[in-house]
Amino acid sequence: MILTTLVIILSFPDSVFTLKGDSSAASRPVRLDCVKASEQCLKEYSCSTKYRTMRQCVAGRESNFSAVTGPEAQGECRSAIDAMKQSPLYNCRCRRGMKKEKNCLRIFWSIFQSLQGNDLLEYSPYEPVNSRLSDIFRLAPIIAAEPASTKENNCLNAAKACNLNDTCKKYRSAYINPCTSRVSASEVCNKRKCHKALRQFFDKVPPKYSYGMLFCSCPAGDQTACAERRRQTIVPVCSYEDKDKPNCLTLQNTCKTNYICRSRLADFISNCQPEARSISGCLRENYADCLLSYSGLIGTVMTPNYVRSLGISLSPWCDCSSSGNSKPDCDKFAEFFTNNRCLRNAIQAFGNGTDVGVWQPQPPIQPNCSRAQHHPEG
């Protein structure tokens, strides 16, 4: 045996990796979430034994375990990893906002880090959401009340609509308080509590209300007040801004140390991947999934926001100064927010009440092998 005592609770590595997705996965029956899959595996002797062995191997690899053990131990590791590919854990996923979400994501990353082992941020650990997103886009003009071409403040209308909905009003009030309450002379708020409450708002409030406030359109002739209200939706002084602006790659690495943040970031990069050849500007031809994954970043250290009133310009609180030799990588990562055709088109589509579904259905563009080199790496 590798060790006489098997370690059940491990600390997992902080790398993020790529799993090559199966294009038919979305059409399959809903898979077990990783918490349930783990519980099911641990009830079966064979699966449980291999699972625990594999987790030892993961922990051992971080401490150079494979370098000090012999071929027999390494063979056990390979056998355990191969066995996991036949277990319920192999295809497990998580749901955004689920109970025990962090634990689910911890299990997901530990399993697939072992099976795949690379560090690209391009595959989401979340189960695809099956919903009629076109309905949400068609509801946008109802919330807006007036077309964006008039001087109507659509973002104000969206806030009013939120106050008339019990769920939206409840969760909005729940984040306004911690996001606006000063903690001390040097701290404008409790950022941790603010972020948690913001995540709950975007996870639990119906998109037609939360999106209405976050992606509301503003008239071209009079954008200032409307766009500022849109920018203030997430209380940027607390949730977004900070004393110092970190390098974007540093912020990305900080995000990776938190299971929820790195999962939401991977979800965003997966679902908002731009593609010049697509009708929508999105590789996956799905505006709704892009908006969902973008809103999922709010309430993490990677929280993005509008950076100026005119147009749609978005960014996390970071820049690429002092990047040194990493400046090209930093710029690529920053441009995924600031110059992302898919994200920009999705936001405009919601504001205009149109969705990619109004076009003839198109199969998602299949990424070619060279695409991976364009993804932000950590």
C-alpha positions as CSV (number, residue, x, y, z in Angstrom):
1,M,0.0,0.0,0.0
2,I,1.1,3.6,-0.6
3,L,0.5,4.5,3.1
4,T,-0.8,2.5,6.0
5,T,-3.2,5.2,7.0
6,L,-5.3,6.8,4.2
7,V,-5.8,10.5,4.4
8,I,-9.5,11.4,3.9
9,I,-9.4,15.2,4.1
10,L,-6.8,16.8,2.0
11,S,-5.8,20.3,1.0
12,F,-6.1,20.5,-2.8
13,P,-3.8,22.2,-5.2
14,D,-4.7,25.6,-6.5
15,S,-4.1,25.1,-10.2
16,V,-6.9,25.5,-12.7
17,F,-7.0,23.3,-15.7
18,T,-8.7,22.3,-18.9
19,L,-11.0,19.4,-19.4
20,K,-11.8,18.7,-23.0
21,G,-15.5,18.9,-23.1
22,D,-17.9,16.6,-24.9
23,S,-20.2,18.5,-27.3
24,S,-23.0,16.1,-26.5
25,A,-22.8,16.6,-22.7
26,A,-25.6,19.2,-22.7
27,S,-28.1,16.7,-24.1
28,R,-27.4,14.1,-21.5
29,P,-29.4,13.5,-18.4
30,V,-28.5,15.8,-15.5
31,R,-25.4,14.5,-13.8
32,L,-24.9,14.1,-10.1
33,D,-23.5,17.1,-8.3
34,C,-20.0,16.4,-7.0
35,V,-21.1,16.3,-3.3
36,K,-23.6,13.5,-4.0
37,A,-21.2,11.7,-6.4
38,S,-18.6,11.7,-3.6
39,E,-21.0,10.4,-1.1
40,Q,-22.1,7.7,-3.5
41,C,-18.6,6.7,-4.2
42,L,-17.6,6.5,-0.6
43,K,-20.5,4.0,0.1
44,E,-19.0,1.5,-2.4
45,Y,-15.9,-0.3,-1.3
46,S,-14.1,-0.5,-4.6
47,C,-14.8,3.1,-5.6
48,S,-14.0,4.4,-2.1
49,T,-10.7,2.7,-2.0
50,K,-9.6,4.0,-5.4
51,Y,-11.0,7.5,-4.5
52,R,-9.0,7.7,-1.3
53,T,-5.9,6.4,-3.0
54,M,-6.2,9.0,-5.8
55,R,-6.6,11.8,-3.2
56,Q,-3.4,10.6,-1.6
57,C,-1.6,10.8,-4.9
58,V,-2.8,14.3,-5.5
59,A,-1.6,15.4,-2.0
60,G,1.6,13.5,-2.5
61,R,2.3,15.1,-5.9
62,E,2.2,18.5,-4.3
63,S,4.9,17.4,-1.8
64,N,7.0,15.6,-4.6
65,F,5.5,12.3,-3.5
66,S,6.0,10.6,-6.9
67,A,9.6,11.5,-6.9
68,V,10.4,9.6,-3.7
69,T,8.2,6.5,-4.3
70,G,8.8,3.5,-6.4
71,P,7.1,2.2,-9.6
72,E,4.7,0.1,-7.5
73,A,3.3,3.2,-5.7
74,Q,3.1,5.1,-9.0
75,G,1.3,2.2,-10.6
76,E,-1.3,2.3,-7.8
77,C,-1.8,6.0,-8.5
78,R,-2.3,5.4,-12.2
79,S,-4.8,2.6,-11.4
80,A,-6.7,4.7,-9.0
81,I,-7.0,7.6,-11.5
82,D,-8.1,5.2,-14.3
83,A,-10.8,3.8,-12.0
84,M,-12.1,7.3,-11.3
85,K,-12.9,7.7,-15.0
86,Q,-15.5,5.0,-14.6
87,S,-17.0,6.4,-11.4
88,P,-19.9,8.9,-10.9
89,L,-17.3,11.5,-9.9
90,Y,-15.8,11.7,-13.4
91,N,-18.8,13.6,-14.9
92,C,-20.0,15.4,-11.7
93,R,-20.7,19.1,-11.9
94,C,-21.9,21.8,-9.5
95,R,-24.8,24.3,-9.6
96,R,-24.2,28.0,-9.0
97,G,-25.6,29.1,-5.6
98,M,-26.3,25.5,-4.5
99,K,-26.0,24.4,-0.9
100,K,-22.4,23.3,-0.2
101,E,-21.3,25.0,-3.5
102,K,-17.7,25.5,-2.2
103,N,-17.4,21.9,-1.1
104,C,-18.8,20.7,-4.5
105,L,-16.3,22.8,-6.4
106,R,-13.4,21.6,-4.1
107,I,-14.3,18.0,-5.1
108,F,-14.7,18.9,-8.8
109,W,-11.3,20.6,-9.0
110,S,-9.5,17.8,-7.0
111,I,-10.9,15.1,-9.3
112,F,-10.3,16.7,-12.6
113,Q,-6.9,18.2,-11.7
114,S,-5.9,14.6,-11.1
115,L,-7.3,13.4,-14.4
116,Q,-6.3,16.3,-16.6
117,G,-3.5,18.1,-14.8
118,N,-3.1,21.3,-16.9
119,D,-3.7,24.9,-15.9
120,L,-5.9,26.7,-18.5
121,L,-9.0,28.5,-17.5
122,E,-11.4,27.4,-20.2
123,Y,-13.8,24.8,-18.8
124,S,-16.7,25.4,-16.5
125,P,-17.4,23.2,-13.5
126,Y,-21.0,24.2,-13.5
127,E,-23.9,22.2,-14.9
128,P,-25.4,23.9,-18.0
129,V,-28.6,25.9,-17.1
130,N,-31.6,24.7,-19.1
131,S,-33.9,27.7,-19.5
132,R,-35.6,29.7,-22.2
133,L,-33.2,32.6,-22.2
134,S,-34.9,34.2,-25.2
135,D,-37.9,34.9,-22.9
136,I,-35.6,36.8,-20.6
137,F,-34.3,39.0,-23.4
138,R,-37.9,39.7,-24.6
139,L,-38.8,40.8,-21.1
140,A,-36.0,43.5,-21.2
141,P,-38.1,46.1,-23.0
142,I,-41.0,45.6,-20.5
143,I,-38.7,46.5,-17.7
144,A,-37.1,49.3,-19.7
145,A,-40.6,50.9,-20.3
146,E,-39.2,53.1,-23.1
147,P,-36.8,52.4,-26.0
148,A,-33.2,53.3,-25.4
149,S,-33.4,56.0,-28.1
150,T,-35.5,58.2,-25.9
151,K,-34.3,60.1,-22.8
152,E,-35.9,57.6,-20.5
153,N,-33.5,56.4,-17.7
154,N,-34.0,52.7,-18.2
155,C,-31.7,51.9,-15.3
156,L,-33.9,53.8,-13.0
157,N,-36.9,52.0,-14.3
158,A,-35.1,48.7,-13.7
159,A,-34.4,49.7,-10.1
160,K,-38.1,50.6,-9.6
161,A,-39.1,47.2,-11.1
162,C,-36.8,45.5,-8.6
163,N,-38.5,47.3,-5.7
164,L,-41.9,46.0,-6.8
165,N,-40.7,42.4,-6.8
166,D,-40.5,40.9,-3.3
167,T,-37.5,38.6,-4.1
168,C,-35.5,41.3,-5.8
169,K,-36.2,43.9,-3.1
170,K,-35.3,41.4,-0.3
171,Y,-31.9,40.5,-1.7
172,R,-31.1,44.0,-2.9
173,S,-31.7,45.3,0.6
174,A,-29.5,42.4,1.9
175,Y,-26.5,43.6,0.0
176,I,-27.0,47.4,0.2
177,N,-26.6,47.3,4.0
178,P,-23.2,45.6,4.2
179,C,-21.9,47.3,1.1
180,T,-22.6,50.8,2.4
181,S,-21.9,50.4,6.2
182,R,-18.5,51.9,7.2
183,V,-16.5,49.6,9.4
184,S,-13.9,52.0,10.6
185,A,-12.2,55.3,9.6
186,S,-10.0,53.3,7.2
187,E,-12.5,50.7,6.0
188,V,-15.5,51.9,3.9
189,C,-17.3,48.5,4.4
190,N,-17.0,44.9,5.2
191,K,-16.0,43.7,1.7
192,R,-16.3,40.0,2.5
193,K,-19.9,40.4,3.6
194,C,-20.7,42.7,0.7
195,H,-19.4,40.2,-1.8
196,K,-21.3,37.3,-0.2
197,A,-24.6,39.3,-0.3
198,L,-24.0,40.3,-3.9
199,R,-23.4,36.7,-4.9
200,Q,-26.7,35.8,-3.3
201,F,-28.5,38.6,-5.2
202,F,-27.3,37.4,-8.6
203,D,-27.7,33.7,-7.7
204,K,-31.3,34.0,-6.4
205,V,-33.0,37.0,-8.0
206,P,-34.8,36.2,-11.3
207,P,-32.6,37.4,-14.2
208,K,-35.2,39.7,-15.7
209,Y,-34.8,41.9,-12.5
210,S,-31.1,41.5,-11.7
211,Y,-30.1,41.8,-15.4
212,G,-32.5,44.7,-15.8
213,M,-30.4,46.7,-13.3
214,L,-27.0,45.4,-14.4
215,F,-27.4,45.4,-18.2
216,C,-30.0,48.2,-18.7
217,S,-29.6,50.2,-21.9
218,C,-29.0,54.0,-21.9
219,P,-30.0,56.5,-24.5
220,A,-27.2,57.7,-26.8
221,G,-28.1,61.4,-26.3
222,D,-28.2,61.4,-22.5
223,Q,-26.1,58.6,-21.0
224,T,-24.6,60.2,-17.9
225,A,-27.2,59.7,-15.2
226,C,-28.5,56.4,-16.6
227,A,-25.0,54.9,-17.0
228,E,-23.9,56.1,-13.6
229,R,-26.9,54.4,-12.0
230,R,-26.0,51.2,-13.9
231,R,-22.4,51.5,-12.7
232,Q,-23.5,52.0,-9.1
233,T,-25.7,48.8,-9.2
234,I,-23.1,46.8,-7.3
235,V,-21.9,49.7,-5.0
236,P,-18.5,49.9,-6.5
237,V,-16.8,51.8,-3.6
238,C,-17.1,48.6,-1.6
239,S,-17.4,45.7,-3.9
240,Y,-15.2,46.9,-6.8
241,E,-12.7,49.6,-5.9
242,D,-9.7,49.3,-3.6
243,K,-6.9,51.5,-2.4
244,D,-4.4,50.1,-4.9
245,K,-5.1,48.6,-8.3
246,P,-3.2,45.3,-8.7
247,N,-1.8,43.8,-11.8
248,C,-4.4,41.8,-13.6
249,L,-2.3,38.6,-13.5
250,T,-1.8,39.0,-9.8
251,L,-5.5,39.4,-9.4
252,Q,-6.1,36.3,-11.5
253,N,-3.7,34.3,-9.3
254,T,-5.5,35.5,-6.2
255,C,-8.8,34.4,-7.7
256,K,-7.4,31.0,-8.3
257,T,-6.8,30.5,-4.6
258,N,-10.6,30.5,-3.9
259,Y,-12.7,27.7,-5.3
260,I,-15.7,29.9,-6.0
261,C,-13.8,32.7,-7.7
262,R,-11.7,30.4,-9.9
263,S,-14.8,28.4,-10.9
264,R,-16.8,31.6,-11.8
265,L,-13.8,32.9,-13.8
266,A,-13.5,29.6,-15.7
267,D,-17.2,29.7,-16.3
268,F,-16.9,33.2,-17.7
269,I,-14.0,32.4,-19.9
270,S,-15.8,29.3,-21.2
271,N,-19.2,31.0,-21.9
272,C,-18.0,34.4,-23.1
273,Q,-15.3,33.2,-25.5
274,P,-15.4,35.5,-28.5
275,E,-15.4,34.2,-32.0
276,A,-15.1,36.4,-35.1
277,R,-16.7,33.8,-37.4
278,S,-19.9,33.5,-35.4
279,I,-23.1,35.4,-36.0
280,S,-23.4,36.4,-32.4
281,G,-19.7,37.1,-31.8
282,C,-19.7,34.2,-29.3
283,L,-18.0,30.8,-29.7
284,R,-20.9,29.1,-28.1
285,E,-23.6,31.3,-29.8
286,N,-25.3,31.8,-26.5
287,Y,-25.7,35.3,-25.0
288,A,-27.6,34.2,-22.0
289,D,-24.9,31.8,-20.7
290,C,-22.4,34.6,-21.2
291,L,-24.5,37.1,-19.1
292,L,-25.1,34.5,-16.5
293,S,-21.3,33.7,-16.1
294,Y,-20.5,37.4,-16.1
295,S,-22.9,38.2,-13.3
296,G,-21.5,35.2,-11.4
297,L,-18.1,37.0,-11.1
298,I,-19.7,39.8,-9.1
299,G,-19.1,39.2,-5.5
300,T,-15.6,37.7,-6.0
301,V,-12.2,39.4,-6.0
302,M,-12.5,39.4,-9.8
303,T,-15.7,41.5,-9.6
304,P,-16.0,43.5,-12.9
305,N,-17.8,46.8,-13.5
306,Y,-18.4,49.5,-16.0
307,V,-15.3,51.7,-16.1
308,R,-16.8,54.8,-17.8
309,S,-20.1,56.3,-18.6
310,L,-20.1,56.2,-22.4
311,G,-20.6,52.9,-24.1
312,I,-20.0,49.4,-22.7
313,S,-16.5,49.3,-21.3
314,L,-15.9,46.7,-18.5
315,S,-13.0,45.6,-16.4
316,P,-12.0,44.1,-13.1
317,W,-10.2,46.4,-10.7
318,C,-6.7,45.8,-12.2
319,D,-4.4,47.0,-14.9
320,C,-1.3,45.7,-16.7
321,S,1.3,48.2,-15.4
322,S,4.5,46.7,-14.0
323,S,3.9,43.5,-15.9
324,G,7.4,43.1,-17.2
325,N,7.8,40.2,-19.5
326,S,4.3,39.1,-18.7
327,K,2.7,42.1,-20.3
328,P,1.4,40.3,-23.4
329,D,-0.3,37.7,-21.2
330,C,-1.7,40.4,-18.9
331,D,-3.1,42.4,-21.9
332,K,-4.8,39.3,-23.3
333,F,-6.5,38.6,-19.9
334,A,-7.6,42.2,-19.5
335,E,-8.9,42.4,-23.0
336,F,-11.2,39.4,-22.3
337,F,-13.2,42.0,-20.4
338,T,-12.4,45.3,-22.0
339,N,-12.5,44.2,-25.7
340,N,-14.7,41.1,-25.7
341,R,-17.1,41.2,-28.7
342,C,-19.2,38.3,-27.3
343,L,-19.8,40.0,-23.9
344,R,-20.5,43.4,-25.4
345,N,-23.0,42.0,-27.9
346,A,-24.7,40.0,-25.2
347,I,-25.2,43.1,-23.0
348,Q,-26.4,45.2,-26.0
349,A,-28.8,42.4,-26.9
350,F,-30.4,42.3,-23.5
351,G,-30.7,46.1,-23.4
352,N,-32.4,46.0,-26.8
353,G,-34.6,43.0,-26.0
354,T,-33.1,40.7,-28.6
355,D,-31.4,37.4,-28.2
356,V,-29.2,35.2,-30.4
357,G,-32.3,32.9,-30.6
358,V,-33.9,35.3,-33.1
359,W,-31.5,34.1,-35.7
360,Q,-31.5,30.8,-37.4
361,P,-30.1,28.2,-34.9
362,Q,-26.4,27.7,-35.5
363,P,-24.3,24.9,-34.0
364,P,-21.5,26.3,-31.8
365,I,-18.3,27.0,-33.6
366,Q,-15.9,24.2,-32.8
367,P,-12.6,25.5,-31.4
368,N,-9.5,24.3,-33.3
369,C,-6.4,23.0,-31.6
370,S,-4.6,26.3,-31.8
371,R,-7.3,28.1,-29.8
372,A,-5.9,27.0,-26.5
373,Q,-2.9,29.3,-26.9
374,H,-5.2,32.4,-26.9
375,H,-6.8,31.5,-23.6
376,P,-5.6,33.4,-20.5
377,E,-3.2,31.2,-18.6
378,G,-2.3,31.2,-14.9
